[in-house]
Amino acid sequence: MIDKTPTDINLSIILLISIVFQLAAAIVALRQIALVKGNYRVAWGCVSLALLLMVERRASPLWRLLQQGLPSSLIDAYFGLAISLLMLLGTYGIRQLFMSLMIQQKKLDELARSDDLTGLNNRRSVLEKAKYEIKRSLRSGLTSAFLIFDIDNFKNVNDTYGHAVGDDVLRQLAGIALREFRSIDICGRIGGEEFLVVMPDTNAKSASIAAERFRSAVSSNNFLADGKSFSVTVSIGVTVSELDRVDLDELLATADQALYRAKNLGRNRVEIG
């Protein structure tokens, strides 16, 4: 057995710490692979492989020192330790920066899909989700319901109380919709005071019951302006997808026709198309 001098022991400790730092850097990079896709995954895979290969370069001097007693420079060992530590800190810092960018991108995507005023899905987002639900209903064989509603005589609200109050009414209406409809239902503002609700796996009867519950909740709600309360009502048009009726534009046109029929019949009511 080869006797170890104090210098050899110090070298062994330094080289071992260097290996630990290098391995930790590789693990940090490997963890990132599971969180990304596409070209980012390839890039992080290359970084991980390079760092793992560097572990072997850090381990070779330690192996030679322990098994063969071959001399190694203390300066080189400290230099290797510094490199390994810098690699660990650099990889961790890049990963944290990348994670921060991913979070910011996710927030930007959410903002791009949200209506600025109500926080609901905007027109593009709710229509994309409606198309997805139609495809899903075809696979499942279940119907999906589509509700279009708007505020009756909303212009009078703006003219009487001002646009700021009108905006607040829209926000409160969105809150009532989120409260009254199911969590799986998709609510979105498609323009002005007009909204769309997509109800997956829902037939005409269940959709009309949900629409009536929402209509009643809106009409019984007290809206405030300058310390005075007032009420608003909504008219709602309902339609459902069928195996032979899956075109979104056609479904929305049918729901829209039902909505205007509700208005022509006196407003504050639900009509099925």
N, C-alpha and C positions, 0 to 999 in steps of 0.2 A: 504493500500500500504506500502511496506517495504521501510524504509528510507535507502539510500545508503550512506556509509561513503566514504571519499576520497580514502581510500584503496580499497574499493569495485569498485569504478569507475576506478581506475588504473588497477585493476585486469581485469575488463571488457574490457578495451582497449587492454590490452596485449593479452587476450584470443581471442578477435576479430581479431587482427593482425595475431595471430597464425593460426586461421581458414583460413584467406585470403591466407597466404603463403601455407598452406596445400592444399587448393583448387587449387591454381595456379600450384602446383607441379602435381596434378592429371590431370589438363587440358593439361599441357605439355606432359604428358605420353599419354593421349587420342589422341592428335594430331598426335603422332607418329604411332598409329595403322593404320591410313589410308595410310601411306607411305610404309608399309612393307607387306610381305606375309608369309604364311606358319607358321613355328614354331616361327619366329620372332613376328608375329602378336599375337600368343598365349601368348608369354612371356610379351610383352608390355601390353596385356590385363590384365594379372595377376598383373603387377605393377600398372596399373591404378586402378584396383579394390581395391588393398591394400591401395593405397593412398586415395581413396574415403572413404573407411571404416575408415581411420584415421581421416577424417574430422569430423565424428560423435564423435570420442573420444575427439577431440578438442572442439566440440560444447557443449558437455554435461556439463562440469564445468560452462560454460558461462550461459547455460540455468538454471542450479540450482541456480546460483548466482542471476540472474535477476528475476526469478519467485519465488524462495523459500528463498532466502537470506541465503543460506547455506554457511558457510565460506570456503574459498579456500586459499591454501598457495601461497603467492606471489613468493616464490622461485620455487614452482612447475610450476607456470604460466610462469615465465621466462625460466625455463628449457624446457617446452613445446614449447615456442616460438622459442628457439634456435634449437630444433629438427625440427620443421616445416621449418625454414629457411634453415637448412642444407639439408633437403629433397628436397626443391625447387631448391637450387643451384646444388645439386648432380644430380637430375633428368634432369635439364636443361643441365648440363655438359655432362652427358651420352648421351643425345639426340644429342647434337652438335657433339660429338665424333662419334656417330653412323652415323649421316648424312655425316660427312667427309669421313668415311669409305665407305659409299654407293657411294659417288661421285668418290672416288678413284677406287672402283671396276668397276664403269661404264666406267671410262677412260681406265682401264686395258682391259675390254671387247672390247672396241672400238679398242684399239691397237692390240688385238688378232685377230680382224676381218679386219684390215687394212693392205694394202701393205706398207712396210716400205719406199720404194722408191717413189712411186707415190701418196700415200695417198688414192688410190682407194680401193675398196673391194679386199681382197686377194682371192685366189682360193677357199678356203673352204667357205668363206662367200658368194661369188657371186654364187657358185653352190647351196648352201642352199636356197638362195633367188630365184634362177631359179626354183628349185623344188616347192617352194611355189607358184610361179606365174603359173606354170603348173596346180597345183591343183585349184588355183583360177579361171583360164581360163575355166576349166572343169565346175565349178559351174556357171560361168557367160555365158558360151556358146560362148565367144569371143576368138579369136586367140591371141597368144603372139609370138613376133618375137625374134629370137636369131641371133646375129651378132658376128662372130669371125673375128678379123683382126690382122694383124701383119705388121711390118715395112719391106718394100722391101729392100733386100741387107743390112740388119742391120749390118752384120759382117764387111762390108766395112766401115761403119761409125766408128766402134770401132777401126778397123785397121788403118784408116786414121787419125782420130782425137783423139783417146784415149778413154778409158772406162769412164772417167769422163764426157766427152762430150756426150758419148752414154747414160749415166745415165740422163744427162740433157735433152736429146732428149725424153727419156721416160717420164720424168716429164712434159715436155711441151706438149707431145702428150696426156697425161692424162688430162691436162688443157683444151686442144682443145675439147676433148671428153665431158667433163663436160659442156663446153660452147655450143656445137653444139647439143647435145642430150637433151631431155626433162628432167625436174627435177624428173619425176616419173620413168625415165629409170635407170636401174641399171648397172653401169660400174664396171668392175673388171679386174685385171691382173691375168691371169691364168698360166703364165710361160714365162720367158725370155722377148721377145718382142711381146708376144701374149696376146690379150685382148678379153674379152667377154662382150657384151652389151645385156641386156635383156630388151625388149620393151613390156610392158604390153598392152593388148588391141590394138594390132597393126597387120594389115594384111600385106601381102607380098608387095603390091604396096607402102604403106606408109613406110614400113621398107626400101625398096630399095631407096626411095627418101631421107630418112634420112641418109642412108649409103652413098649415092652419095654426099650429102651436106657435110658430114664429110670428105669424101675422098678429095673433092675439097679444103676444108679449110686446110687440112694437106699439100697438094701439093703446095698451095700458101703461106704457112707460111715460113718465113725466120728464119732458125736456125743459131746460131752463134758459131764460134770456132776461138779463137785467133784473134778476130776482123774481121774475114771473115765470110760471110754468105753462107749457103749451104741449099739445100732442100732435103726433104725425101718424099717418097710416101708410101701409104699403099694399101694392097690388102684386100678385104673384102668378106667373104662368109655369105650369109643370108639364113635362113630358118624360117618357122613358124610352130607352133603346130597346130594340127588338133584333132578332136574328136577321130580319130583312130590312132593318132600319138602323144603320150604323154610321151614316154620314153625319159628321158633327155639324156642318153648316145646316143640314136639313133639320137636325134635332133642335138646334138653337132657333131656327126660323119658326119651328112649330111651337116651342116654348114662348117665343116672342109674340106670336099670334095669340096664344092663350093669355099672355099678359095684357095685351091691348083689349082683348075681349073682357077681361076682368075690369079694366078701366071703363069701357063702354057700358058695362052693366052696373056702374055705380061706384067703382073703386073699393079699396079696403076689402078685398076678397081674393079667393084662390080659384083658378080655373085650370082644368087639365086639357092638354092638347094631344 
